[in-house]
């Protein structure tokens, strides 16, 4: 009975946050256009309130990721614009992993028993992948972005993997992709004219964004070959 009440409260809170997000049109604040228009203000606020800016940013990022709301990719780019490559990568790495783990835990708490019972056959392949390759299976999903990360967070909550292992593997597996996106954000922050669009740094950043999935897939194939 208590568990059902707890689930009801969690579902109610999630629904309320979703409604507020879309009714208040908060997504407009998570657009690249808005970030660019407020770039100078954000940079000034960061210089004067460094830790507060990082804390607020991480809180919003964790909430967005934990609720599987749109905007995480733009926030990752924005972190490069505001924080720079090193700080932006560290901040997003922890915020994205904490948020992903929150979504994982909520999925497990609300859906695991029901989904495993109802869709046991359909989840068999994922369960077998976890059982056979363990953390490397999740690492592959994180490194090669075949599926959107929010789907991975929710689906993994339905599998036997432990929360600690999910967090640790996600932190490591998403680091390379985070670095690529934050680096692209540092270049976007430097665009102040049409000439900036064709700058070597920006072109290289977008080349990395396009090539990263292919390079990651090749790397995973090489690792699998070494393990076999």
C-alpha positions as CSV (number, residue, x, y, z in Angstrom):
1,X,0.0,0.0,0.0
2,X,2.8,2.4,1.0
3,X,4.7,1.6,-2.2
4,X,1.6,2.4,-4.3
5,X,1.2,5.7,-2.5
6,X,4.8,6.5,-3.1
7,X,4.5,5.7,-6.7
8,X,1.5,7.8,-7.0
9,X,3.3,10.8,-5.5
10,X,6.3,10.4,-7.8
11,X,4.1,10.1,-10.9
12,X,2.1,13.2,-9.8
13,X,5.3,15.2,-9.3
14,X,6.6,14.2,-12.7
15,X,3.3,15.0,-14.4
16,X,3.2,18.4,-12.7
17,X,6.7,19.3,-13.8
18,X,6.0,18.2,-17.4
19,X,2.9,20.3,-17.5
20,X,4.7,23.4,-16.1
21,X,7.5,22.9,-18.5
22,X,5.3,22.9,-21.6
23,X,2.5,25.3,-20.4
24,X,5.1,27.9,-19.4
25,X,7.0,27.3,-22.6
26,X,10.3,26.9,-20.6
27,X,11.8,25.2,-23.6
28,X,12.5,28.6,-25.2
29,X,15.2,29.1,-22.6
30,X,16.9,25.9,-23.7
31,X,17.3,26.9,-27.3
32,X,20.6,27.8,-29.0
33,X,19.1,31.1,-30.2
34,X,18.3,32.1,-26.6
35,X,21.7,31.1,-25.3
36,X,23.4,33.1,-28.0
37,X,21.2,36.2,-27.3
38,X,22.1,36.0,-23.6
39,X,25.7,35.1,-24.0
40,X,27.3,38.3,-22.7
41,X,24.9,38.4,-19.7
42,X,25.7,34.7,-18.9
43,X,29.4,35.2,-19.2
44,X,29.3,38.3,-16.9
45,X,27.2,36.5,-14.3
46,X,29.6,33.6,-14.4
47,X,32.6,35.8,-13.8
48,X,30.9,37.4,-10.8
49,X,29.1,34.3,-9.4
50,X,31.3,31.4,-10.5
51,X,30.1,28.7,-8.1
52,X,26.5,29.8,-8.1
53,X,26.4,29.7,-11.9
54,X,27.8,26.2,-11.9
55,X,25.4,25.1,-9.2
56,X,22.3,26.5,-11.0
57,X,23.4,25.1,-14.3
58,X,24.0,21.6,-12.9
59,X,20.6,21.7,-11.1
60,X,18.8,22.6,-14.3
61,X,20.8,20.0,-16.3
62,X,20.1,17.3,-13.8
63,X,16.3,18.1,-13.8
64,X,16.2,18.2,-17.6
65,X,18.0,14.9,-18.0
66,X,16.3,13.2,-15.1
67,X,12.8,14.1,-16.5
68,X,13.9,13.3,-20.1
69,X,13.0,16.8,-21.2
70,X,14.3,18.3,-24.5
71,X,17.3,20.6,-24.1
72,X,20.3,18.6,-22.8
73,X,22.2,18.8,-26.1
74,X,21.8,22.6,-26.2
75,X,22.8,22.9,-22.6
76,X,25.9,20.9,-23.3
77,X,26.9,23.3,-26.1
78,X,26.1,26.2,-23.8
79,X,28.4,24.9,-21.2
80,X,31.3,25.2,-23.6
81,X,30.2,28.7,-24.5
82,X,30.0,29.8,-20.8
83,X,32.5,27.6,-18.9
84,X,35.1,26.7,-21.5
85,X,36.3,23.3,-22.5
86,X,37.7,21.9,-19.2
87,X,35.2,23.2,-16.7
88,X,32.3,22.7,-19.1
89,X,33.3,19.0,-19.7
90,X,33.6,18.3,-15.9
91,X,30.3,20.1,-15.1
92,X,28.3,18.3,-17.9
93,X,29.9,15.0,-17.2
94,X,28.7,14.9,-13.6
95,X,25.4,16.6,-14.3
96,X,24.5,14.4,-17.2
97,X,25.4,11.2,-15.3
98,X,23.5,12.2,-12.2
99,X,20.5,13.1,-14.3
100,X,20.7,9.9,-16.2
101,X,20.9,7.9,-13.0
102,X,17.9,9.8,-11.6
103,X,15.9,8.8,-14.7
104,X,17.2,5.2,-14.3
105,X,16.1,5.0,-10.7
106,X,12.7,6.5,-11.4
107,X,12.1,4.1,-14.3
108,X,13.1,1.2,-12.0
109,X,10.9,2.4,-9.2
110,X,7.8,3.0,-11.3
111,X,8.0,0.6,-14.2
112,X,10.4,-2.3,-13.7
113,X,8.2,-5.0,-12.2
114,X,5.3,-4.2,-14.5
115,X,7.3,-3.9,-17.7
116,X,9.4,-7.0,-17.0
117,X,6.2,-9.0,-16.4
118,X,4.3,-7.7,-19.4
119,X,7.2,-7.4,-22.0
120,X,9.5,-10.1,-20.7
121,X,10.0,-11.6,-24.2
122,X,10.8,-8.2,-25.8
123,X,13.3,-7.4,-23.0
124,X,15.0,-10.7,-23.2
125,X,17.7,-9.5,-25.7
126,X,18.6,-6.6,-23.4
127,X,18.7,-8.8,-20.3
128,X,20.8,-11.3,-22.1
129,X,23.2,-8.5,-23.3
130,X,23.6,-7.3,-19.7
131,X,24.1,-10.9,-18.4
132,X,26.6,-11.8,-21.2
133,X,28.7,-8.7,-21.6
134,X,27.8,-6.9,-18.3
135,X,28.9,-3.3,-18.1
136,X,30.5,-3.4,-21.6
137,X,27.0,-3.7,-23.1
138,X,26.0,-0.4,-21.5
139,X,29.3,1.1,-22.3
140,X,28.8,0.3,-26.0
141,X,25.3,1.9,-25.9
142,X,26.8,5.1,-24.3
143,X,29.8,5.3,-26.6
144,X,27.9,4.6,-29.9
145,X,24.8,6.8,-29.9
146,X,22.5,4.5,-31.8
147,X,19.6,5.2,-29.4
148,X,18.8,8.6,-27.7
149,X,20.3,8.6,-24.2
150,X,17.0,9.2,-22.5
151,X,15.8,5.9,-23.9
152,X,18.9,4.1,-22.6
153,X,18.3,5.6,-19.2
154,X,14.7,4.4,-19.0
155,X,15.3,1.0,-20.5
156,X,18.3,0.3,-18.3
157,X,16.1,0.9,-15.3
158,X,14.2,-2.2,-16.3
159,X,17.3,-4.5,-16.3
160,X,19.2,-6.2,-13.5
161,X,22.2,-3.8,-13.6
162,X,22.9,-2.1,-10.3
163,X,22.6,1.6,-9.8
164,X,26.3,2.1,-9.0
165,X,27.4,0.2,-12.1
166,X,25.0,2.2,-14.2
167,X,26.4,5.4,-12.9
168,X,30.0,4.5,-13.2
169,X,29.8,3.1,-16.7
170,X,27.6,6.0,-17.9
171,X,30.1,8.5,-16.5
172,X,33.0,6.9,-18.4
173,X,31.0,6.0,-21.6
174,X,29.5,9.5,-22.1
175,X,32.8,11.4,-21.4
176,X,34.1,11.3,-25.0
177,X,30.8,12.5,-26.5
178,X,30.5,15.2,-23.8
179,X,34.0,16.4,-24.7
180,X,33.1,16.7,-28.4
181,X,29.9,18.6,-27.7
182,X,31.4,21.0,-25.2
183,X,34.3,21.7,-27.6
184,X,31.7,22.6,-30.3
185,X,30.1,24.9,-27.8
186,X,33.4,26.8,-27.2
187,X,33.5,27.4,-30.9
188,X,29.9,28.5,-31.2
189,X,30.5,31.1,-28.5
190,X,33.1,32.7,-30.8
191,X,30.8,33.3,-33.8
192,X,30.1,37.0,-34.1
193,X,29.8,37.2,-37.9
194,X,29.2,35.1,-41.0
195,X,33.0,34.7,-41.2
196,X,32.9,32.9,-37.9
197,X,30.7,30.2,-39.4
198,X,33.5,28.9,-41.6
199,X,36.3,29.3,-39.1
200,X,38.7,26.3,-38.9
201,X,37.9,25.6,-35.3
202,X,34.2,25.5,-35.8
203,X,34.5,23.3,-38.9
204,X,36.7,20.9,-37.0
205,X,34.2,20.8,-34.1
206,X,31.3,19.9,-36.4
207,X,33.5,17.4,-38.2
208,X,34.1,15.7,-34.8
209,X,30.4,15.8,-34.1
210,X,29.7,14.0,-37.4
211,X,32.6,11.5,-37.2
212,X,32.3,10.7,-33.5
213,X,29.6,8.0,-33.8
214,X,31.6,6.3,-36.6
215,X,34.9,6.4,-34.7
216,X,33.2,5.2,-31.5
217,X,31.7,2.3,-33.4
218,X,35.0,1.3,-34.9
219,X,36.6,1.5,-31.4
220,X,34.0,-0.7,-29.9
221,X,34.5,-3.3,-32.7
222,X,38.3,-3.3,-32.1
223,X,37.7,-3.8,-28.3
224,X,35.3,-6.7,-29.0
225,X,37.8,-8.3,-31.4
226,X,40.6,-8.0,-28.7
227,X,38.2,-9.6,-26.1
228,X,37.2,-12.5,-28.3
